[in-house]
Amino acid sequence: MPIGYDSNILCSKNKRKIEKYSKILIADYRKMMIASNKERIIKFIKKKNIPYPKTYIIKNLKQA
């Protein structure tokens, strides 16, 4: 069972290979990439018209 961000991403990316030998309960890699990135998750929830708190995404220190 993966613990932590890096091992979850690695296992998710290799889910099909792992499932040949063992059952693994983990989200698909694409879904993990959306959920683990604030910009991507905001874009996703906007498309689905899901309410969310006002969020600021700072791309560089000058914007901070």
Secondary structure, DSSP 8 states (H G I E B T S, - for coil): ---SHHHHHHHHHTHHHHHTTS------HHHHHHHT-HHHHHHHHHHTT----------SGGG-
